[in-house]
């Protein structure tokens, strides 16, 4: 009978180890898992926000460049300031457009006009501004 008792004591720690996880270890594991999942969710949200802002900025830059090319085709003596106008993502005026375009023309010299096109976009870090100079040769439509 002593033999059976020593065998039982030898296997007792193994039986206790096989019972499974304790409630505290499960709670710790759940807390660690939830912290990791929350960190991933925040990183994903920040990534989406940066991607959206970058896409809006790219569209605003495209609107500004396209409008600048359109202004370059005009008579340089006829280019004047334009008030802010709402435009869609395609640059076409639209009263519900998400972008706002402004043209500022500044006479630097008699024959030199500085043209600045500014486009505000949703969730901006600042407006997009594209500048160029237009040479206005003498003898065209008018003098400033």
C-alpha positions in Angstrom: 0.0 0.0 0.0 2.9 2.3 0.5 3.7 1.8 -3.1 0.3 3.1 -4.2 0.6 6.1 -2.0 4.0 7.1 -3.4 2.7 6.7 -6.9 -0.3 8.9 -6.2 1.9 11.6 -4.8 4.2 11.4 -7.7 1.3 12.1 -10.2 -0.5 14.7 -8.1 1.3 17.8 -9.5 0.6 16.6 -13.0 -3.1 16.4 -12.3 -3.2 19.9 -11.0 -1.3 21.2 -14.0 -3.8 19.6 -16.3 -6.8 21.4 -14.9 -6.5 24.3 -17.3 -6.0 28.1 -17.1 -6.9 30.1 -14.0 -9.5 32.9 -14.2 -6.7 35.5 -13.5 -4.6 34.3 -16.4 -7.6 34.4 -18.7 -8.4 38.0 -17.7 -4.8 39.0 -18.2 -4.8 37.4 -21.7 -8.1 39.1 -22.6 -6.8 42.5 -21.4 -3.6 42.1 -23.5 -5.6 41.0 -26.5 -8.0 43.9 -26.3 -5.1 46.4 -25.9 -3.6 45.0 -29.1 -6.8 45.1 -31.0 -7.5 48.7 -29.9 -4.0 49.7 -31.0 -4.6 48.2 -34.4 -8.0 49.9 -34.8 -6.5 53.3 -33.9 -3.6 52.7 -36.4 -6.1 51.8 -39.1 -8.3 54.8 -38.4 -5.2 57.1 -38.6 -4.1 55.5 -41.8 -7.5 56.0 -43.4 -7.6 59.7 -42.3 -4.1 60.3 -43.7 -5.0 58.6 -47.0 -8.2 60.6 -47.3 -6.4 63.9 -46.6 -3.8 63.0 -49.2 -6.4 62.1 -51.8 -8.2 65.4 -51.2 -5.0 67.3 -51.4 -4.1 65.6 -54.7 -7.5 66.4 -56.2 -7.1 70.1 -55.0 -3.7 70.2 -56.7 -5.2 68.8 -59.9 -8.0 71.4 -59.8 -5.4 74.2 -59.3 -3.1 73.1 -62.1 -6.0 72.6 -64.6 -7.4 76.0 -63.9 -3.9 77.6 -64.1 -3.6 76.1 -67.6 -7.0 77.5 -68.5 -6.0 80.9 -67.3 -2.8 80.8 -69.4 -4.9 80.5 -72.5 -6.6 83.8 -71.8 -5.5 87.2 -72.9 -3.1 88.3 -70.2 -4.5 91.8 -70.1 -8.0 90.4 -69.3 -7.0 88.3 -66.3 -8.3 89.8 -63.1 -9.1 88.6 -59.5 -11.9 86.1 -59.1 -13.8 85.6 -55.9 -14.0 82.2 -54.2 -16.1 79.8 -56.1 -17.2 76.3 -55.1 -16.2 73.5 -57.5 -16.5 69.8 -57.7 -13.7 67.3 -57.8 -13.6 67.8 -61.6 -13.0 71.5 -61.2 -16.4 72.5 -62.7 -18.3 75.1 -60.7 -20.8 73.4 -58.5 -22.8 75.1 -55.6 -22.4 71.9 -53.5 -18.8 71.2 -54.4 -16.3 70.3 -51.7 -13.5 72.5 -53.0 -13.2 76.3 -53.1 -11.1 77.9 -55.9 -9.8 81.5 -55.8 -7.8 83.4 -58.4 -5.6 86.4 -57.4 -3.9 88.5 -60.1 -1.2 90.9 -58.9 0.5 93.4 -61.3 4.2 93.0 -60.5 5.4 95.4 -63.3 3.6 97.0 -66.2 4.1 93.9 -68.4 4.3 91.2 -65.7 1.3 89.7 -63.9 1.5 87.3 -61.0 -1.3 84.8 -61.0 -2.0 82.7 -57.9 -4.7 80.1 -57.7 -5.7 78.8 -54.3 -7.9 75.7 -53.7 -9.3 74.9 -50.2 -10.3 71.3 -49.7 -12.0 69.1 -47.1 -10.1 68.6 -43.9 -7.1 70.7 -45.0 -3.8 71.3 -43.4 -3.7 74.4 -45.5 -4.9 75.5 -49.0 -3.1 74.4 -52.1 -1.6 77.4 -53.9 -0.2 77.4 -57.4 1.6 80.5 -58.7 2.8 81.6 -62.1 3.8 84.8 -64.0 2.2 85.9 -67.2 4.0 88.2 -69.5 1.8 90.9 -71.0 3.3 92.3 -74.1 2.6 95.9 -75.1 0.0 96.8 -77.7 -2.7 94.2 -76.8 -6.1 95.0 -75.6 -5.4 97.5 -72.8 -2.9 99.0 -70.4 -3.3 98.5 -66.6 
